[in-house]
Amino acid sequence: MHLFVRKNKDDKISKEFYYLGHMKASGNTRQFVMPNTTKTAVEIEWLLDVPVREDLYEYIVNE
């Protein structure tokens, strides 16, 4: 699977997505109850083939 991320989904001007690479499921999962509901969901851990460069990670996660 390929991972694309957007810096800020609330940004009305920039709709740019950044391609972070190919990833695969690690096999680690966790079932949990979603907040304010009684519904359950499953969280899946993913592993990128190539780690994200630190400067790109900082740019994406910081405003």
C-alpha positions as CSV (number, residue, x, y, z in Angstrom):
1,M,0.0,0.0,0.0
2,H,1.2,3.5,-0.6
3,L,1.0,6.3,2.0
4,F,0.0,9.9,1.1
5,V,-0.5,12.5,3.8
6,R,-1.8,16.1,3.8
7,K,-0.2,18.7,6.1
8,N,-3.4,20.2,7.3
9,K,-6.9,19.0,6.2
10,D,-8.5,22.3,7.4
11,D,-6.3,24.4,5.0
12,K,-8.7,25.8,2.5
13,I,-5.9,27.0,0.1
14,S,-3.4,24.2,-0.1
15,K,-4.7,20.7,-1.0
16,E,-1.2,19.3,-1.5
17,F,-0.5,15.7,-0.6
18,Y,2.9,14.3,0.2
19,Y,3.9,10.8,-0.9
20,L,5.8,9.1,1.9
21,G,6.4,5.7,0.3
22,H,5.3,2.1,0.3
23,M,4.1,0.6,3.6
24,K,2.9,-2.8,4.8
25,A,0.9,-4.0,7.8
26,S,3.1,-5.2,10.7
27,G,0.6,-7.7,11.9
28,N,0.1,-5.8,15.1
29,T,-3.6,-4.8,15.7
30,R,-5.6,-3.5,18.6
31,Q,-9.3,-3.5,19.0
32,F,-10.8,-0.5,20.9
33,V,-14.1,1.2,21.6
34,M,-14.4,4.5,19.8
35,P,-14.8,7.6,22.1
36,N,-18.4,8.6,22.9
37,T,-19.9,5.5,21.4
38,T,-20.3,1.8,22.0
39,K,-18.9,0.9,18.6
40,T,-15.6,-1.0,18.2
41,A,-12.8,-0.4,15.7
42,V,-9.5,-1.9,14.9
43,E,-6.2,0.0,14.9
44,I,-3.5,-1.4,12.5
45,E,0.2,-0.7,12.8
46,W,1.9,0.0,9.5
47,L,5.6,0.0,8.6
48,L,7.1,2.2,6.0
49,D,9.7,0.6,3.7
50,V,11.9,3.7,4.0
51,P,11.7,6.0,7.0
52,V,10.4,9.6,6.5
53,R,13.2,12.1,6.5
54,E,13.3,14.1,9.7
55,D,13.0,17.5,8.0
56,L,10.0,16.4,6.0
57,Y,8.4,14.9,9.2
58,E,8.9,18.1,11.1
59,Y,7.4,20.2,8.3
60,I,4.3,18.0,8.1
61,V,3.5,17.7,11.8
62,N,4.4,21.4,12.8
63,E,2.3,24.3,11.7
